[in-house]
Amino acid sequence: SQTIHQWPATLVQPVGSPLSLECTVEGTSNPNLYWYRQAAGRGLQLLFYSIGIDQISSEVPQNLSASRPQDRQFILSSKKLLLSDSGFYLCAWSVVARTGELFFGEGSRLTVL
Amino acid sequence: ELKVEQNPLFLSMQEGKNYTIYCNYSTTSDRLYWYRQDPGKSLESLFVLLSNGAVKQEGRLMASLDTKARLSTLHITAAVHDLSATYFCAVQGGTSYGKLTFGQGTILTVHP
């Protein structure tokens, strides 16, 4: 069966510090991978998606970046965090050729102080 | 640009009552999804609706899709406290590489 792991679960970072969130998927090959952010107030915003290794598309301009160095690994990074980067970050995977359903990781809660 | 709107955004129900959450979307799509989110947790998939007229049921929840009206409904029957959560609908656009656009979410609170 397929599983998705995301870490760290919680982190508190000062403004201007770097960020790295990691996500790995097991039990499936060549999934589409996604990073969403959920700010306070509930809505989910798509940040990045990837259809393959080193193929990343950004949905919104920001100071975050994403990388996919391996088929089932997706990394979200920042060189210098802003207060506005605080939120709940969710990694997800899907296989579009099937139902296209997204399966989410446990989430990473980031607080920037 | 695909827009997805849910209503109501807040729903306070008494146990045992019935209610419906509505999800409208702005462009043609035949793939719609419902998710549940408990406070502080990630999203859990509830229903996948892949064609016009699709209806899925699980326990006290039933979801349906009308692609011509660009409308999905999530019907709650005889609500119980355990159903308290935030419910999201999400729609996949045509050539969107599987990207889902989410509604704002409906916060459901079920009272005794």
HADDOCK unambig.tbl for C-alpha pairs under 7 A between the chains (distance, minus, plus):
assign (segid A and resid 42 and name CA) (segid B and resid 104 and name CA) 6.61 0.50 0.50
assign (segid A and resid 42 and name CA) (segid B and resid 105 and name CA) 6.70 0.50 0.50
assign (segid A and resid 43 and name CA) (segid B and resid 104 and name CA) 4.98 0.50 0.50
assign (segid A and resid 43 and name CA) (segid B and resid 105 and name CA) 6.78 0.50 0.50
assign (segid A and resid 44 and name CA) (segid B and resid 102 and name CA) 6.32 0.50 0.50
assign (segid A and resid 96 and name CA) (segid B and resid 97 and name CA) 6.95 0.50 0.50
assign (segid A and resid 96 and name CA) (segid B and resid 98 and name CA) 5.41 0.50 0.50
assign (segid A and resid 100 and name CA) (segid B and resid 98 and name CA) 5.82 0.50 0.50
assign (segid A and resid 101 and name CA) (segid B and resid 48 and name CA) 6.94 0.50 0.50
assign (segid A and resid 104 and name CA) (segid B and resid 42 and name CA) 6.75 0.50 0.50
assign (segid A and resid 104 and name CA) (segid B and resid 43 and name CA) 6.23 0.50 0.50
assign (segid A and resid 105 and name CA) (segid B and resid 42 and name CA) 6.81 0.50 0.50
assign (segid A and resid 106 and name CA) (segid B and resid 41 and name CA) 6.88 0.50 0.50
assign (segid A and resid 106 and name CA) (segid B and resid 42 and name CA) 5.25 0.50 0.50
assign (segid A and resid 107 and name CA) (segid B and resid 42 and name CA) 5.89 0.50 0.50
